[in-house]
Amino acid sequence: MPDWRARLRDSGYRLTPQRELILAAVTELGHATPDEVLAHVQRTASTVNASTVYRTLEVLEELGLVRHTHLSDRAPTYHSTAGHEHFHLVCRGCRTVVSVDVEEAAGFVESLTTRHAFTPDVGHLTVFGMCQECERKQCEEKS
């Protein structure tokens, strides 16, 4: 990935300490809501406010440095694009989030492309269900 600082400057944005802190927070947290990013950043720079976080996340997503997905019915969750492209499995029981390589969805993607002339953005995909442990507990409770 090209240097994110150069990407900001080349797109007409200034490199600010707030932007640097917010991108670092998203990277460190892995998957985080804007409120979680704000709390993380405020440990270092108490002058950063919620609107700065939201605006900066929009800019960083526009530049392809972060992306968002919906891991719950709450606010979107952001993660860095510096790592491998992935989609998410979220357990409705314990709320565990598992990142899955997009190659595991290759058959699904091929089917959508062939049958519907549609190419999905799998990196934005979240699949909700039950992990094996929660499924087992649920079966035991029904017995």
C-alpha positions as CSV (number, residue, x, y, z in Angstrom):
1,M,0.0,0.0,0.0
2,P,1.4,3.4,-0.8
3,D,2.3,5.6,2.1
4,W,-0.9,6.9,3.7
5,R,0.7,10.3,4.4
6,A,1.4,10.7,0.6
7,R,-2.2,9.6,-0.2
8,L,-3.6,12.3,2.1
9,R,-1.4,15.0,0.6
10,D,-1.9,13.9,-3.0
11,S,-5.7,14.0,-2.4
12,G,-5.5,17.6,-1.1
13,Y,-5.8,16.8,2.6
14,R,-3.4,18.1,5.3
15,L,-1.6,15.7,7.5
16,T,-2.8,16.6,10.9
17,P,-2.0,15.0,14.3
18,Q,-5.7,14.2,14.8
19,R,-5.8,12.2,11.5
20,E,-2.6,10.4,12.4
21,L,-4.0,9.5,15.9
22,I,-7.3,8.3,14.5
23,L,-5.8,6.1,11.8
24,A,-3.4,4.7,14.4
25,A,-6.4,4.0,16.7
26,V,-8.3,2.1,14.0
27,T,-5.2,0.1,13.3
28,E,-4.5,-0.7,16.9
29,L,-8.1,-1.6,17.8
30,G,-8.6,-3.8,14.8
31,H,-12.4,-3.3,14.6
32,A,-13.8,-0.3,16.3
33,T,-16.9,2.0,16.3
34,P,-16.3,5.7,16.1
35,D,-17.0,6.0,19.8
36,E,-14.4,3.4,20.6
37,V,-11.9,5.2,18.3
38,L,-12.8,8.5,20.1
39,A,-12.2,6.9,23.6
40,H,-8.9,5.5,22.4
41,V,-7.7,8.8,20.9
42,Q,-8.8,10.8,23.9
43,R,-6.4,8.9,26.1
44,T,-3.6,10.6,24.2
45,A,-5.2,13.8,22.9
46,S,-8.2,15.1,24.9
47,T,-8.8,17.9,22.4
48,V,-10.1,15.5,19.7
49,N,-13.9,15.5,19.7
50,A,-16.6,13.1,18.2
51,S,-17.2,15.2,15.1
52,T,-13.5,15.2,14.3
53,V,-13.5,11.4,14.5
54,Y,-16.5,11.0,12.3
55,R,-15.2,13.4,9.7
56,T,-11.7,11.9,9.7
57,L,-13.1,8.3,9.4
58,E,-15.1,9.5,6.3
59,V,-12.0,11.0,4.8
60,L,-9.9,7.9,5.5
61,E,-12.6,5.7,4.0
62,E,-12.8,7.9,0.9
63,L,-9.1,7.4,0.5
64,G,-9.3,3.7,0.9
65,L,-7.3,3.6,4.2
66,V,-10.1,2.3,6.3
67,R,-13.4,0.7,5.6
68,H,-16.5,0.0,7.6
69,T,-18.9,-2.8,8.1
70,H,-21.9,-3.4,10.4
71,L,-21.1,-6.0,13.1
72,S,-24.2,-5.2,15.1
73,D,-27.2,-2.9,15.0
74,R,-25.0,-0.2,16.5
75,A,-22.7,2.2,14.7
76,P,-20.6,1.0,11.9
77,T,-17.3,-0.7,12.8
78,Y,-14.1,0.5,11.1
79,H,-10.9,-1.4,10.3
80,S,-7.7,-0.7,8.5
81,T,-7.3,-1.8,4.9
82,A,-3.5,-2.4,5.5
83,G,-4.2,-6.0,6.4
84,H,-5.7,-8.8,4.3
85,E,-9.1,-8.3,2.8
86,H,-11.7,-10.1,4.8
87,F,-15.3,-10.5,5.7
88,H,-16.8,-11.1,9.1
89,L,-18.7,-13.9,11.0
90,V,-20.6,-12.6,14.1
91,C,-22.0,-15.0,16.6
92,R,-25.5,-13.8,17.8
93,G,-24.9,-15.6,21.1
94,C,-21.5,-14.5,22.4
95,R,-20.9,-11.6,19.9
96,T,-17.5,-13.1,18.9
97,V,-16.3,-11.6,15.5
98,V,-14.2,-13.8,13.3
99,S,-12.4,-12.3,10.3
100,V,-12.5,-14.7,7.2
101,D,-10.3,-14.4,4.1
102,V,-12.4,-13.4,1.1
103,E,-11.1,-16.5,-0.8
104,E,-13.4,-18.6,1.4
105,A,-16.4,-16.9,-0.4
106,A,-15.1,-17.6,-3.9
107,G,-17.9,-20.0,-4.8
108,F,-20.5,-17.6,-3.5
109,V,-19.0,-14.7,-5.4
110,E,-18.7,-16.8,-8.6
111,S,-22.4,-17.8,-8.3
112,L,-23.6,-14.3,-7.9
113,T,-21.5,-13.1,-10.8
114,T,-22.6,-15.9,-13.1
115,R,-26.3,-16.1,-12.1
116,H,-27.0,-12.5,-11.5
117,A,-24.3,-10.6,-13.4
118,F,-23.4,-9.0,-10.0
119,T,-20.0,-8.6,-8.4
120,P,-20.3,-8.3,-4.6
121,D,-18.1,-6.3,-2.3
122,V,-17.3,-9.2,0.0
123,G,-15.0,-7.0,2.2
124,H,-18.1,-5.2,3.4
125,L,-20.0,-8.5,4.2
126,T,-21.0,-9.6,7.6
127,V,-22.6,-13.0,8.2
128,F,-24.6,-13.4,11.4
129,G,-25.2,-16.8,13.0
130,M,-24.1,-19.0,15.9
131,C,-20.7,-20.3,16.8
132,Q,-20.4,-24.0,17.6
133,E,-20.1,-23.4,21.4
134,C,-23.3,-21.2,21.5
135,E,-25.1,-23.6,19.3
136,R,-24.2,-26.4,21.7
137,K,-25.4,-24.4,24.7
138,Q,-28.6,-23.5,22.9
139,C,-29.3,-27.2,22.2
140,E,-28.6,-28.1,25.8
141,E,-31.0,-25.5,27.1
142,K,-33.8,-26.9,24.8
143,S,-33.2,-30.4,26.1
